[in-house]
Amino acid sequence: MGTKATEALVVSFDDLPNYLHARHSVYMDIDGSSFYITDANDKYWRAQDTTQFNEKDHYVDASELVPTLSEFLGLPFINGESIEEVFDRATFYASEK
């Protein structure tokens, strides 16, 4: 898990998959919530809630693991909505290592 950058990213929904494949993670703020979007071992994608931590001090999963990025972007884990549906209301930040 990286550190959330201070400056927002300028990325379109169409460019987000390429960004994630290249960088493997991004932070997303939406409606007062913050999620860490990341791959798991380069095979699965998930969102994690940045306000909750497990016993290893890692973010707690906010979505299920799914095998493809396109499936993940359509997964309704944000109060019943997907990243695709909330994209215009969301702000994205780089995850700095």
Rosetta blueprint (number, residue, H / E / L):
1 M L
2 G L
3 T E
4 K E
5 A E
6 T E
7 E E
8 A E
9 L L
10 V L
11 V L
12 S L
13 F L
14 D L
15 D L
16 L H
17 P H
18 N H
19 Y H
20 L H
21 H H
22 A H
23 R H
24 H L
25 S E
26 V E
27 Y E
28 M E
29 D E
30 I E
31 D L
32 G L
33 S E
34 S E
35 F E
36 Y E
37 I E
38 T E
39 D E
40 A E
41 N L
42 D L
43 K L
44 Y E
45 W E
46 R E
47 A E
48 Q E
49 D E
50 T E
51 T E
52 Q E
53 F E
54 N L
55 E L
56 K L
57 D L
58 H L
59 Y E
60 V E
61 D E
62 A L
63 S L
64 E L
65 L L
66 V E
67 P L
68 T L
69 L H
70 S H
71 E H
72 F H
73 L H
74 G L
75 L L
76 P L
77 F L
78 I E
79 N L
80 G L
81 E E
82 S L
83 I H
84 E H
85 E H
86 V H
87 F H
88 D H
89 R H
90 A L
91 T E
92 F E
93 Y E
94 A E
95 S E
96 E E
97 K L
